[in-house]
Amino acid sequence: MRKQYLHLSAYSCDQCRSPVVAASLAVRENEISKETEIRQVGAMCLSCGHRQNGATHPQRARHFSPIEWESGSAIDAGRLTAAYTEALNRAELH
Ligand SMILES: [Zn+2]
């Protein structure tokens, strides 16, 4: 059965060293299939609000167990993906 999973990870903010929490969503067609349609939902520092889309030291990032996440209207994935792409594009300008 097709299910959607939420993945959370945490890493250190480049600006203030507080935790940045990053989220992504992935779909599994059944119990044994690999995850597909992986998309970033967003990432933000809990302290200063810096939107840091990747860990500067990926080996230090903590990854939490995926959580089954009901798909539906609560998360507009298309809009989120667009916002994420926009954030990436902005980041590349700097
Ligand atoms: Zn910060």
PDB file of the backbone (N, CA, C, O) and the ligand in Angstrom, with CONECT records:
HET     ZN  A 101       1
ATOM      1  N   MET A   1       0.835  -1.201   0.000  1.00  0.00           N
ATOM      2  CA  MET A   1       0.000   0.000   0.000  1.00  0.00           C
ATOM      3  C   MET A   1       0.873   1.255   0.000  1.00  0.00           C
ATOM      4  O   MET A   1       1.864   1.342   0.724  1.00  0.00           O
ATOM      5  N   ARG A   2       0.488   2.204  -0.813  1.00  0.00           N
ATOM      6  CA  ARG A   2       1.250   3.438  -0.966  1.00  0.00           C
ATOM      7  C   ARG A   2       1.150   4.303   0.299  1.00  0.00           C
ATOM      8  O   ARG A   2       0.057   4.644   0.751  1.00  0.00           O
ATOM      9  N   LYS A   3       2.302   4.642   0.848  1.00  0.00           N
ATOM     10  CA  LYS A   3       2.307   5.476   2.048  1.00  0.00           C
ATOM     11  C   LYS A   3       3.340   6.581   1.907  1.00  0.00           C
ATOM     12  O   LYS A   3       4.346   6.441   1.211  1.00  0.00           O
ATOM     13  N   GLN A   4       3.060   7.672   2.583  1.00  0.00           N
ATOM     14  CA  GLN A   4       3.988   8.793   2.577  1.00  0.00           C
ATOM     15  C   GLN A   4       4.690   8.865   3.930  1.00  0.00           C
ATOM     16  O   GLN A   4       4.075   8.642   4.972  1.00  0.00           O
ATOM     17  N   TYR A   5       5.974   9.177   3.901  1.00  0.00           N
ATOM     18  CA  TYR A   5       6.752   9.258   5.136  1.00  0.00           C
ATOM     19  C   TYR A   5       7.402  10.622   5.265  1.00  0.00           C
ATOM     20  O   TYR A   5       7.880  11.217   4.299  1.00  0.00           O
ATOM     21  N   LEU A   6       7.396  11.085   6.492  1.00  0.00           N
ATOM     22  CA  LEU A   6       8.083  12.333   6.816  1.00  0.00           C
ATOM     23  C   LEU A   6       9.437  11.995   7.453  1.00  0.00           C
ATOM     24  O   LEU A   6       9.512  11.225   8.410  1.00  0.00           O
ATOM     25  N   HIS A   7      10.491  12.578   6.908  1.00  0.00           N
ATOM     26  CA  HIS A   7      11.836  12.400   7.465  1.00  0.00           C
ATOM     27  C   HIS A   7      12.276  13.715   8.102  1.00  0.00           C
ATOM     28  O   HIS A   7      12.133  14.785   7.510  1.00  0.00           O
ATOM     29  N   LEU A   8      12.808  13.618   9.307  1.00  0.00           N
ATOM     30  CA  LEU A   8      13.326  14.807   9.975  1.00  0.00           C
ATOM     31  C   LEU A   8      14.807  14.627  10.262  1.00  0.00           C
ATOM     32  O   LEU A   8      15.256  13.541  10.630  1.00  0.00           O
ATOM     33  N   SER A   9      15.547  15.691  10.091  1.00  0.00           N
ATOM     34  CA  SER A   9      16.948  15.651  10.496  1.00  0.00           C
ATOM     35  C   SER A   9      17.286  16.975  11.170  1.00  0.00           C
ATOM     36  O   SER A   9      16.612  17.984  10.962  1.00  0.00           O
ATOM     37  N   ALA A  10      18.323  16.956  11.968  1.00  0.00           N
ATOM     38  CA  ALA A  10      18.743  18.163  12.681  1.00  0.00           C
ATOM     39  C   ALA A  10      20.247  18.328  12.539  1.00  0.00           C
ATOM     40  O   ALA A  10      21.010  17.363  12.591  1.00  0.00           O
ATOM     41  N   TYR A  11      20.647  19.577  12.359  1.00  0.00           N
ATOM     42  CA  TYR A  11      22.085  19.877  12.278  1.00  0.00           C
ATOM     43  C   TYR A  11      22.320  21.296  12.768  1.00  0.00           C
ATOM     44  O   TYR A  11      21.379  22.053  13.006  1.00  0.00           O
ATOM     45  N   SER A  12      23.556  21.632  12.910  1.00  0.00           N
ATOM     46  CA  SER A  12      23.927  22.897  13.524  1.00  0.00           C
ATOM     47  C   SER A  12      23.769  24.069  12.552  1.00  0.00           C
ATOM     48  O   SER A  12      24.161  23.986  11.388  1.00  0.00           O
ATOM     49  N   CYS A  13      23.193  25.151  13.050  1.00  0.00           N
ATOM     50  CA  CYS A  13      23.028  26.370  12.250  1.00  0.00           C
ATOM     51  C   CYS A  13      24.384  27.024  12.040  1.00  0.00           C
ATOM     52  O   CYS A  13      25.185  27.140  12.968  1.00  0.00           O
ATOM     53  N   ASP A  14      24.630  27.452  10.799  1.00  0.00           N
ATOM     54  CA  ASP A  14      25.891  28.124  10.487  1.00  0.00           C
ATOM     55  C   ASP A  14      26.020  29.471  11.193  1.00  0.00           C
ATOM     56  O   ASP A  14      27.126  29.949  11.447  1.00  0.00           O
ATOM     57  N   GLN A  15      24.882  30.072  11.502  1.00  0.00           N
ATOM     58  CA  GLN A  15      24.921  31.426  12.050  1.00  0.00           C
ATOM     59  C   GLN A  15      24.955  31.469  13.573  1.00  0.00           C
ATOM     60  O   GLN A  15      25.614  32.332  14.152  1.00  0.00           O
ATOM     61  N   CYS A  16      24.238  30.530  14.238  1.00  0.00           N
ATOM     62  CA  CYS A  16      24.165  30.636  15.701  1.00  0.00           C
ATOM     63  C   CYS A  16      24.389  29.301  16.421  1.00  0.00           C
ATOM     64  O   CYS A  16      24.329  29.251  17.649  1.00  0.00           O
ATOM     65  N   ARG A  17      24.642  28.234  15.682  1.00  0.00           N
ATOM     66  CA  ARG A  17      24.944  26.914  16.265  1.00  0.00           C
ATOM     67  C   ARG A  17      23.750  26.248  16.951  1.00  0.00           C
ATOM     68  O   ARG A  17      23.902  25.194  17.568  1.00  0.00           O
ATOM     69  N   SER A  18      22.588  26.843  16.851  1.00  0.00           N
ATOM     70  CA  SER A  18      21.380  26.196  17.379  1.00  0.00           C
ATOM     71  C   SER A  18      20.930  25.122  16.391  1.00  0.00           C
ATOM     72  O   SER A  18      21.441  25.057  15.273  1.00  0.00           O
ATOM     73  N   PRO A  19      19.975  24.276  16.797  1.00  0.00           N
ATOM     74  CA  PRO A  19      19.546  23.222  15.880  1.00  0.00           C
ATOM     75  C   PRO A  19      18.715  23.751  14.708  1.00  0.00           C
ATOM     76  O   PRO A  19      17.765  24.513  14.883  1.00  0.00           O
ATOM     77  N   VAL A  20      19.105  23.323  13.523  1.00  0.00           N
ATOM     78  CA  VAL A  20      18.269  23.505  12.334  1.00  0.00           C
ATOM     79  C   VAL A  20      17.508  22.201  12.150  1.00  0.00           C
ATOM     80  O   VAL A  20      18.110  21.128  12.169  1.00  0.00           O
ATOM     81  N   VAL A  21      16.205  22.278  11.972  1.00  0.00           N
ATOM     82  CA  VAL A  21      15.405  21.088  11.700  1.00  0.00           C
ATOM     83  C   VAL A  21      15.007  21.108  10.235  1.00  0.00           C
ATOM     84  O   VAL A  21      14.428  22.078   9.745  1.00  0.00           O
ATOM     85  N   ALA A  22      15.326  20.024   9.546  1.00  0.00           N
ATOM     86  CA  ALA A  22      15.011  19.909   8.123  1.00  0.00           C
ATOM     87  C   ALA A  22      14.035  18.761   7.929  1.00  0.00           C
ATOM     88  O   ALA A  22      14.137  17.726   8.588  1.00  0.00           O
ATOM     89  N   ALA A  23      13.095  18.951   7.022  1.00  0.00           N
ATOM     90  CA  ALA A  23      12.084  17.928   6.773  1.00  0.00           C
ATOM     91  C   ALA A  23      12.024  17.588   5.294  1.00  0.00           C
ATOM     92  O   ALA A  23      12.198  18.453   4.436  1.00  0.00           O
ATOM     93  N   SER A  24      11.776  16.321   5.010  1.00  0.00           N
ATOM     94  CA  SER A  24      11.504  15.912   3.640  1.00  0.00           C
ATOM     95  C   SER A  24      10.415  14.851   3.658  1.00  0.00           C
ATOM     96  O   SER A  24      10.205  14.166   4.659  1.00  0.00           O
ATOM     97  N   LEU A  25       9.738  14.733   2.542  1.00  0.00           N
ATOM     98  CA  LEU A  25       8.679  13.742   2.400  1.00  0.00           C
ATOM     99  C   LEU A  25       9.078  12.753   1.316  1.00  0.00           C
ATOM    100  O   LEU A  25       9.679  13.129   0.310  1.00  0.00           O
ATOM    101  N   ALA A  26       8.737  11.485   1.529  1.00  0.00           N
ATOM    102  CA  ALA A  26       9.032  10.461   0.536  1.00  0.00           C
ATOM    103  C   ALA A  26       7.860   9.497   0.480  1.00  0.00           C
ATOM    104  O   ALA A  26       7.107   9.363   1.445  1.00  0.00           O
ATOM    105  N   VAL A  27       7.712   8.827  -0.656  1.00  0.00           N
ATOM    106  CA  VAL A  27       6.598   7.909  -0.855  1.00  0.00           C
ATOM    107  C   VAL A  27       7.141   6.504  -1.020  1.00  0.00           C
ATOM    108  O   VAL A  27       8.139   6.287  -1.707  1.00  0.00           O
ATOM    109  N   ARG A  28       6.477   5.556  -0.388  1.00  0.00           N
ATOM    110  CA  ARG A  28       6.789   4.140  -0.554  1.00  0.00           C
ATOM    111  C   ARG A  28       5.571   3.437  -1.139  1.00  0.00           C
ATOM    112  O   ARG A  28       4.478   3.480  -0.575  1.00  0.00           O
ATOM    113  N   GLU A  29       5.782   2.789  -2.278  1.00  0.00           N
ATOM    114  CA  GLU A  29       4.649   2.132  -2.933  1.00  0.00           C
ATOM    115  C   GLU A  29       4.160   0.930  -2.125  1.00  0.00           C
ATOM    116  O   GLU A  29       2.964   0.638  -2.114  1.00  0.00           O
ATOM    117  N   ASN A  30       5.080   0.230  -1.447  1.00  0.00           N
ATOM    118  CA  ASN A  30       4.684  -0.878  -0.573  1.00  0.00           C
ATOM    119  C   ASN A  30       5.780  -1.092   0.466  1.00  0.00           C
ATOM    120  O   ASN A  30       6.764  -0.353   0.490  1.00  0.00           O
ATOM    121  N   GLU A  31       5.617  -2.094   1.320  1.00  0.00           N
ATOM    122  CA  GLU A  31       6.515  -2.299   2.455  1.00  0.00           C
ATOM    123  C   GLU A  31       7.978  -2.471   2.053  1.00  0.00           C
ATOM    124  O   GLU A  31       8.880  -2.017   2.757  1.00  0.00           O
ATOM    125  N   ILE A  32       8.206  -3.133   0.909  1.00  0.00           N
ATOM    126  CA  ILE A  32       9.591  -3.469   0.558  1.00  0.00           C
ATOM    127  C   ILE A  32      10.195  -2.562  -0.516  1.00  0.00           C
ATOM    128  O   ILE A  32      11.387  -2.650  -0.812  1.00  0.00           O
ATOM    129  N   SER A  33       9.379  -1.703  -1.089  1.00  0.00           N
ATOM    130  CA  SER A  33       9.923  -0.866  -2.162  1.00  0.00           C
ATOM    131  C   SER A  33      10.772   0.258  -1.582  1.00  0.00           C
ATOM    132  O   SER A  33      10.633   0.646  -0.422  1.00  0.00           O
ATOM    133  N   LYS A  34      11.663   0.768  -2.446  1.00  0.00           N
ATOM    134  CA  LYS A  34      12.464   1.911  -2.035  1.00  0.00           C
ATOM    135  C   LYS A  34      11.616   3.170  -2.073  1.00  0.00           C
ATOM    136  O   LYS A  34      10.591   3.237  -2.751  1.00  0.00           O
ATOM    137  N   GLU A  35      12.071   4.160  -1.331  1.00  0.00           N
ATOM    138  CA  GLU A  35      11.325   5.414  -1.301  1.00  0.00           C
ATOM    139  C   GLU A  35      11.522   6.184  -2.603  1.00  0.00           C
ATOM    140  O   GLU A  35      12.622   6.247  -3.153  1.00  0.00           O
ATOM    141  N   THR A  36      10.444   6.757  -3.068  1.00  0.00           N
ATOM    142  CA  THR A  36      10.499   7.560  -4.288  1.00  0.00           C
ATOM    143  C   THR A  36       9.866   8.909  -4.006  1.00  0.00           C
ATOM    144  O   THR A  36       9.381   9.176  -2.906  1.00  0.00           O
ATOM    145  N   GLU A  37       9.883   9.733  -5.008  1.00  0.00           N
ATOM    146  CA  GLU A  37       9.262  11.063  -4.907  1.00  0.00           C
ATOM    147  C   GLU A  37       9.747  11.811  -3.669  1.00  0.00           C
ATOM    148  O   GLU A  37       8.973  12.486  -2.990  1.00  0.00           O
ATOM    149  N   ILE A  38      11.041  11.680  -3.389  1.00  0.00           N
ATOM    150  CA  ILE A  38      11.587  12.377  -2.229  1.00  0.00           C
ATOM    151  C   ILE A  38      11.659  13.872  -2.522  1.00  0.00           C
ATOM    152  O   ILE A  38      12.212  14.296  -3.536  1.00  0.00           O
ATOM    153  N   ARG A  39      11.103  14.642  -1.632  1.00  0.00           N
ATOM    154  CA  ARG A  39      11.165  16.086  -1.830  1.00  0.00           C
ATOM    155  C   ARG A  39      11.383  16.801  -0.503  1.00  0.00           C
ATOM    156  O   ARG A  39      10.851  16.411   0.537  1.00  0.00           O
ATOM    157  N   GLN A  40      12.170  17.841  -0.573  1.00  0.00           N
ATOM    158  CA  GLN A  40      12.439  18.642   0.610  1.00  0.00           C
ATOM    159  C   GLN A  40      11.210  19.459   0.948  1.00  0.00           C
ATOM    160  O   GLN A  40      10.559  20.015   0.064  1.00  0.00           O
ATOM    161  N   VAL A  41      10.895  19.529   2.235  1.00  0.00           N
ATOM    162  CA  VAL A  41       9.776  20.340   2.676  1.00  0.00           C
ATOM    163  C   VAL A  41      10.276  21.701   3.145  1.00  0.00           C
ATOM    164  O   VAL A  41       9.642  22.730   2.911  1.00  0.00           O
ATOM    165  N   GLY A  42      11.432  21.684   3.815  1.00  0.00           N
ATOM    166  CA  GLY A  42      11.983  22.936   4.290  1.00  0.00           C
ATOM    167  C   GLY A  42      12.959  22.694   5.412  1.00  0.00           C
ATOM    168  O   GLY A  42      13.059  21.582   5.930  1.00  0.00           O
ATOM    169  N   ALA A  43      13.674  23.725   5.787  1.00  0.00           N
ATOM    170  CA  ALA A  43      14.642  23.644   6.876  1.00  0.00           C
ATOM    171  C   ALA A  43      14.740  25.013   7.520  1.00  0.00           C
ATOM    172  O   ALA A  43      14.797  26.039   6.841  1.00  0.00           O
ATOM    173  N   MET A  44      14.758  25.008   8.856  1.00  0.00           N
ATOM    174  CA  MET A  44      14.854  26.295   9.532  1.00  0.00           C
ATOM    175  C   MET A  44      15.506  26.150  10.899  1.00  0.00           C
ATOM    176  O   MET A  44      15.260  25.182  11.618  1.00  0.00           O
ATOM    177  N   CYS A  45      16.328  27.111  11.245  1.00  0.00           N
ATOM    178  CA  CYS A  45      16.936  27.136  12.571  1.00  0.00           C
ATOM    179  C   CYS A  45      15.862  27.468  13.602  1.00  0.00           C
ATOM    180  O   CYS A  45      15.085  28.403  13.412  1.00  0.00           O
ATOM    181  N   LEU A  46      15.818  26.706  14.689  1.00  0.00           N
ATOM    182  CA  LEU A  46      14.798  26.923  15.711  1.00  0.00           C
ATOM    183  C   LEU A  46      15.043  28.195  16.500  1.00  0.00           C
ATOM    184  O   LEU A  46      14.125  28.720  17.131  1.00  0.00           O
ATOM    185  N   SER A  47      16.258  28.693  16.473  1.00  0.00           N
ATOM    186  CA  SER A  47      16.582  29.858  17.269  1.00  0.00           C
ATOM    187  C   SER A  47      16.506  31.152  16.461  1.00  0.00           C
ATOM    188  O   SER A  47      15.795  32.080  16.845  1.00  0.00           O
ATOM    189  N   CYS A  48      17.227  31.220  15.353  1.00  0.00           N
ATOM    190  CA  CYS A  48      17.314  32.495  14.627  1.00  0.00           C
ATOM    191  C   CYS A  48      16.486  32.512  13.351  1.00  0.00           C
ATOM    192  O   CYS A  48      16.358  33.556  12.713  1.00  0.00           O
ATOM    193  N   GLY A  49      15.923  31.368  12.971  1.00  0.00           N
ATOM    194  CA  GLY A  49      15.060  31.359  11.793  1.00  0.00           C
ATOM    195  C   GLY A  49      15.808  31.278  10.472  1.00  0.00           C
ATOM    196  O   GLY A  49      15.196  31.352   9.407  1.00  0.00           O
ATOM    197  N   HIS A  50      17.144  31.124  10.531  1.00  0.00           N
ATOM    198  CA  HIS A  50      17.938  30.994   9.310  1.00  0.00           C
ATOM    199  C   HIS A  50      17.498  29.748   8.545  1.00  0.00           C
ATOM    200  O   HIS A  50      17.421  28.657   9.110  1.00  0.00           O
ATOM    201  N   ARG A  51      17.211  29.919   7.261  1.00  0.00           N
ATOM    202  CA  ARG A  51      16.775  28.781   6.442  1.00  0.00           C
ATOM    203  C   ARG A  51      17.993  28.151   5.798  1.00  0.00           C
ATOM    204  O   ARG A  51      18.465  28.581   4.746  1.00  0.00           O
ATOM    205  N   GLN A  52      18.476  27.138   6.452  1.00  0.00           N
ATOM    206  CA  GLN A  52      19.700  26.475   5.993  1.00  0.00           C
ATOM    207  C   GLN A  52      19.335  25.095   5.447  1.00  0.00           C
ATOM    208  O   GLN A  52      18.966  24.188   6.193  1.00  0.00           O
ATOM    209  N   ASN A  53      19.450  24.965   4.126  1.00  0.00           N
ATOM    210  CA  ASN A  53      18.930  23.756   3.486  1.00  0.00           C
ATOM    211  C   ASN A  53      19.874  22.563   3.518  1.00  0.00           C
ATOM    212  O   ASN A  53      19.528  21.497   3.009  1.00  0.00           O
ATOM    213  N   GLY A  54      21.036  22.716   4.092  1.00  0.00           N
ATOM    214  CA  GLY A  54      21.933  21.568   4.183  1.00  0.00           C
ATOM    215  C   GLY A  54      22.904  21.745   5.327  1.00  0.00           C
ATOM    216  O   GLY A  54      23.202  22.866   5.738  1.00  0.00           O
ATOM    217  N   ALA A  55      23.396  20.628   5.840  1.00  0.00           N
ATOM    218  CA  ALA A  55      24.350  20.689   6.941  1.00  0.00           C
ATOM    219  C   ALA A  55      25.736  21.013   6.398  1.00  0.00           C
ATOM    220  O   ALA A  55      26.165  20.439   5.397  1.00  0.00           O
ATOM    221  N   THR A  56      26.432  21.927   7.054  1.00  0.00           N
ATOM    222  CA  THR A  56      27.805  22.235   6.667  1.00  0.00           C
ATOM    223  C   THR A  56      28.700  21.040   6.963  1.00  0.00           C
ATOM    224  O   THR A  56      29.674  20.789   6.252  1.00  0.00           O
ATOM    225  N   HIS A  57      28.364  20.310   8.012  1.00  0.00           N
ATOM    226  CA  HIS A  57      29.091  19.078   8.364  1.00  0.00           C
ATOM    227  C   HIS A  57      28.082  17.924   8.351  1.00  0.00           C
ATOM    228  O   HIS A  57      27.559  17.540   9.396  1.00  0.00           O
ATOM    229  N   PRO A  58      27.813  17.374   7.159  1.00  0.00           N
ATOM    230  CA  PRO A  58      26.758  16.345   7.048  1.00  0.00           C
ATOM    231  C   PRO A  58      26.988  15.147   7.965  1.00  0.00           C
ATOM    232  O   PRO A  58      26.033  14.490   8.381  1.00  0.00           O
ATOM    233  N   GLN A  59      28.238  14.864   8.278  1.00  0.00           N
ATOM    234  CA  GLN A  59      28.506  13.705   9.140  1.00  0.00           C
ATOM    235  C   GLN A  59      28.012  13.936  10.565  1.00  0.00           C
ATOM    236  O   GLN A  59      27.877  12.994  11.347  1.00  0.00           O
ATOM    237  N   ARG A  60      27.743  15.204  10.895  1.00  0.00           N
ATOM    238  CA  ARG A  60      27.255  15.504  12.246  1.00  0.00           C
ATOM    239  C   ARG A  60      25.746  15.652  12.290  1.00  0.00           C
ATOM    240  O   ARG A  60      25.182  15.843  13.367  1.00  0.00           O
ATOM    241  N   ALA A  61      25.081  15.570  11.151  1.00  0.00           N
ATOM    242  CA  ALA A  61      23.618  15.693  11.134  1.00  0.00           C
ATOM    243  C   ALA A  61      23.005  14.469  11.794  1.00  0.00           C
ATOM    244  O   ALA A  61      23.498  13.352  11.640  1.00  0.00           O
ATOM    245  N   ARG A  62      21.925  14.693  12.528  1.00  0.00           N
ATOM    246  CA  ARG A  62      21.192  13.593  13.179  1.00  0.00           C
ATOM    247  C   ARG A  62      19.933  13.338  12.380  1.00  0.00           C
ATOM    248  O   ARG A  62      19.197  14.261  12.032  1.00  0.00           O
ATOM    249  N   HIS A  63      19.701  12.066  12.094  1.00  0.00           N
ATOM    250  CA  HIS A  63      18.514  11.707  11.325  1.00  0.00           C
ATOM    251  C   HIS A  63      17.548  10.916  12.196  1.00  0.00           C
ATOM    252  O   HIS A  63      17.923   9.929  12.829  1.00  0.00           O
ATOM    253  N   PHE A  64      16.315  11.361  12.216  1.00  0.00           N
ATOM    254  CA  PHE A  64      15.301  10.692  13.028  1.00  0.00           C
ATOM    255  C   PHE A  64      14.557   9.657  12.194  1.00  0.00           C
ATOM    256  O   PHE A  64      14.548   9.714  10.964  1.00  0.00           O
ATOM    257  N   SER A  65      13.942   8.723  12.883  1.00  0.00           N
ATOM    258  CA  SER A  65      13.199   7.670  12.183  1.00  0.00           C
ATOM    259  C   SER A  65      12.048   8.280  11.388  1.00  0.00           C
ATOM    260  O   SER A  65      11.364   9.184  11.868  1.00  0.00           O
ATOM    261  N   PRO A  66      11.840   7.783  10.177  1.00  0.00           N
ATOM    262  CA  PRO A  66      10.730   8.301   9.371  1.00  0.00           C
ATOM    263  C   PRO A  66       9.393   8.066  10.057  1.00  0.00           C
ATOM    264  O   PRO A  66       9.193   7.050  10.722  1.00  0.00           O
ATOM    265  N   ILE A  67       8.500   8.997   9.891  1.00  0.00           N
ATOM    266  CA  ILE A  67       7.165   8.920  10.476  1.00  0.00           C
ATOM    267  C   ILE A  67       6.163   8.800   9.342  1.00  0.00           C
ATOM    268  O   ILE A  67       6.232   9.542   8.363  1.00  0.00           O
ATOM    269  N   GLU A  68       5.232   7.864   9.475  1.00  0.00           N
ATOM    270  CA  GLU A  68       4.193   7.773   8.460  1.00  0.00           C
ATOM    271  C   GLU A  68       3.381   9.062   8.481  1.00  0.00           C
ATOM    272  O   GLU A  68       2.962   9.531   9.539  1.00  0.00           O
ATOM    273  N   TRP A  69       3.169   9.614   7.316  1.00  0.00           N
ATOM    274  CA  TRP A  69       2.508  10.914   7.234  1.00  0.00           C
ATOM    275  C   TRP A  69       1.354  10.847   6.261  1.00  0.00           C
ATOM    276  O   TRP A  69       1.538  10.546   5.082  1.00  0.00           O
ATOM    277  N   GLU A  70       0.163  11.129   6.758  1.00  0.00           N
ATOM    278  CA  GLU A  70      -1.018  11.120   5.907  1.00  0.00           C
ATOM    279  C   GLU A  70      -0.854  12.172   4.826  1.00  0.00           C
ATOM    280  O   GLU A  70      -0.599  13.342   5.113  1.00  0.00           O
ATOM    281  N   SER A  71      -1.000  11.753   3.604  1.00  0.00           N
ATOM    282  CA  SER A  71      -1.002  12.763   2.549  1.00  0.00           C
ATOM    283  C   SER A  71      -2.368  13.412   2.532  1.00  0.00           C
ATOM    284  O   SER A  71      -3.326  12.863   3.077  1.00  0.00           O
ATOM    285  N   GLY A  72      -2.464  14.528   1.937  1.00  0.00           N
ATOM    286  CA  GLY A  72      -3.738  15.216   1.902  1.00  0.00           C
ATOM    287  C   GLY A  72      -3.534  16.697   1.741  1.00  0.00           C
ATOM    288  O   GLY A  72      -2.477  17.158   1.308  1.00  0.00           O
ATOM    289  N   SER A  73      -4.551  17.427   2.092  1.00  0.00           N
ATOM    290  CA  SER A  73      -4.508  18.853   1.811  1.00  0.00           C
ATOM    291  C   SER A  73      -3.692  19.632   2.842  1.00  0.00           C
ATOM    292  O   SER A  73      -3.404  20.811   2.638  1.00  0.00           O
ATOM    293  N   ALA A  74      -3.316  18.977   3.954  1.00  0.00           N
ATOM    294  CA  ALA A  74      -2.594  19.700   5.006  1.00  0.00           C
ATOM    295  C   ALA A  74      -1.277  20.263   4.480  1.00  0.00           C
ATOM    296  O   ALA A  74      -0.882  21.374   4.832  1.00  0.00           O
ATOM    297  N   ILE A  75      -0.605  19.488   3.635  1.00  0.00           N
ATOM    298  CA  ILE A  75       0.647  19.961   3.054  1.00  0.00           C
ATOM    299  C   ILE A  75       0.457  20.062   1.549  1.00  0.00           C
ATOM    300  O   ILE A  75       0.174  19.071   0.875  1.00  0.00           O
ATOM    301  N   ASP A  76       0.615  21.254   1.042  1.00  0.00           N
ATOM    302  CA  ASP A  76       0.559  21.451  -0.395  1.00  0.00           C
ATOM    303  C   ASP A  76       1.972  21.259  -0.938  1.00  0.00           C
ATOM    304  O   ASP A  76       2.767  22.197  -0.989  1.00  0.00           O
ATOM    305  N   ALA A  77       2.264  20.038  -1.337  1.00  0.00           N
ATOM    306  CA  ALA A  77       3.636  19.689  -1.722  1.00  0.00           C
ATOM    307  C   ALA A  77       4.127  20.524  -2.890  1.00  0.00           C
ATOM    308  O   ALA A  77       5.293  20.916  -2.933  1.00  0.00           O
ATOM    309  N   GLY A  78       3.246  20.793  -3.828  1.00  0.00           N
ATOM    310  CA  GLY A  78       3.650  21.574  -4.994  1.00  0.00           C
ATOM    311  C   GLY A  78       4.125  22.958  -4.588  1.00  0.00           C
ATOM    312  O   GLY A  78       5.143  23.454  -5.069  1.00  0.00           O
ATOM    313  N   ARG A  79       3.366  23.565  -3.695  1.00  0.00           N
ATOM    314  CA  ARG A  79       3.729  24.903  -3.245  1.00  0.00           C
ATOM    315  C   ARG A  79       5.034  24.870  -2.458  1.00  0.00           C
ATOM    316  O   ARG A  79       5.890  25.741  -2.617  1.00  0.00           O
ATOM    317  N   LEU A  80       5.180  23.835  -1.590  1.00  0.00           N
ATOM    318  CA  LEU A  80       6.385  23.728  -0.788  1.00  0.00           C
ATOM    319  C   LEU A  80       7.605  23.511  -1.663  1.00  0.00           C
ATOM    320  O   LEU A  80       8.656  24.112  -1.439  1.00  0.00           O
ATOM    321  N   THR A  81       7.462  22.641  -2.670  1.00  0.00           N
ATOM    322  CA  THR A  81       8.576  22.378  -3.566  1.00  0.00           C
ATOM    323  C   THR A  81       8.977  23.658  -4.285  1.00  0.00           C
ATOM    324  O   THR A  81      10.160  23.942  -4.472  1.00  0.00           O
ATOM    325  N   ALA A  82       7.966  24.425  -4.682  1.00  0.00           N
ATOM    326  CA  ALA A  82       8.245  25.683  -5.368  1.00  0.00           C
ATOM    327  C   ALA A  82       9.000  26.629  -4.450  1.00  0.00           C
ATOM    328  O   ALA A  82       9.948  27.288  -4.877  1.00  0.00           O
ATOM    329  N   ALA A  83       8.583  26.698  -3.184  1.00  0.00           N
ATOM    330  CA  ALA A  83       9.250  27.575  -2.227  1.00  0.00           C
ATOM    331  C   ALA A  83      10.685  27.123  -1.981  1.00  0.00           C
ATOM    332  O   ALA A  83      11.597  27.935  -1.826  1.00  0.00           O
ATOM    333  N   TYR A  84      10.853  25.821  -1.951  1.00  0.00           N
ATOM    334  CA  TYR A  84      12.193  25.284  -1.720  1.00  0.00           C
ATOM    335  C   TYR A  84      13.104  25.602  -2.902  1.00  0.00           C
ATOM    336  O   TYR A  84      14.246  26.023  -2.721  1.00  0.00           O
ATOM    337  N   THR A  85      12.596  25.398  -4.100  1.00  0.00           N
ATOM    338  CA  THR A  85      13.375  25.686  -5.299  1.00  0.00           C
ATOM    339  C   THR A  85      13.755  27.158  -5.331  1.00  0.00           C
ATOM    340  O   THR A  85      14.873  27.525  -5.692  1.00  0.00           O
ATOM    341  N   GLU A  86      12.793  27.993  -4.943  1.00  0.00           N
ATOM    342  CA  GLU A  86      13.040  29.425  -4.911  1.00  0.00           C
ATOM    343  C   GLU A  86      14.156  29.751  -3.917  1.00  0.00           C
ATOM    344  O   GLU A  86      15.028  30.574  -4.196  1.00  0.00           O
ATOM    345  N   ALA A  87      14.118  29.094  -2.751  1.00  0.00           N
ATOM    346  CA  ALA A  87      15.142  29.313  -1.732  1.00  0.00           C
ATOM    347  C   ALA A  87      16.514  28.892  -2.249  1.00  0.00           C
ATOM    348  O   ALA A  87      17.513  29.572  -2.015  1.00  0.00           O
ATOM    349  N   LEU A  88      16.549  27.765  -2.952  1.00  0.00           N
ATOM    350  CA  LEU A  88      17.811  27.285  -3.518  1.00  0.00           C
ATOM    351  C   LEU A  88      18.347  28.270  -4.533  1.00  0.00           C
ATOM    352  O   LEU A  88      19.540  28.571  -4.560  1.00  0.00           O
ATOM    353  N   ASN A  89      17.447  28.773  -5.373  1.00  0.00           N
ATOM    354  CA  ASN A  89      17.860  29.717  -6.401  1.00  0.00           C
ATOM    355  C   ASN A  89      18.436  30.987  -5.767  1.00  0.00           C
ATOM    356  O   ASN A  89      19.433  31.542  -6.229  1.00  0.00           O
ATOM    357  N   ARG A  90      17.772  31.424  -4.696  1.00  0.00           N
ATOM    358  CA  ARG A  90      18.272  32.606  -3.985  1.00  0.00           C
ATOM    359  C   ARG A  90      19.654  32.338  -3.423  1.00  0.00           C
ATOM    360  O   ARG A  90      20.547  33.182  -3.503  1.00  0.00           O
ATOM    361  N   ALA A  91      19.821  31.138  -2.845  1.00  0.00           N
ATOM    362  CA  ALA A  91      21.089  30.779  -2.209  1.00  0.00           C
ATOM    363  C   ALA A  91      22.225  30.813  -3.236  1.00  0.00           C
ATOM    364  O   ALA A  91      23.347  31.211  -2.925  1.00  0.00           O
ATOM    365  N   GLU A  92      21.914  30.388  -4.460  1.00  0.00           N
ATOM    366  CA  GLU A  92      22.960  30.323  -5.484  1.00  0.00           C
ATOM    367  C   GLU A  92      23.414  31.695  -5.923  1.00  0.00           C
ATOM    368  O   GLU A  92      24.509  31.853  -6.462  1.00  0.00           O
ATOM    369  N   LEU A  93      22.575  32.688  -5.696  1.00  0.00           N
ATOM    370  CA  LEU A  93      22.940  34.052  -6.112  1.00  0.00           C
ATOM    371  C   LEU A  93      24.008  34.645  -5.220  1.00  0.00           C
ATOM    372  O   LEU A  93      24.737  35.542  -5.646  1.00  0.00           O
ATOM    373  N   HIS A  94      24.119  34.163  -3.986  1.00  0.00           N
ATOM    374  CA  HIS A  94      25.060  34.750  -3.043  1.00  0.00           C
ATOM    375  C   HIS A  94      26.487  34.276  -3.283  1.00  0.00           C
ATOM    376  O   HIS A  94      27.401  34.684  -2.567  1.00  0.00           O
TER     377      HIS A  94
HETATM  378 ZN    ZN A 101      20.491  29.882  13.813  1.00  0.00          ZN2+
END
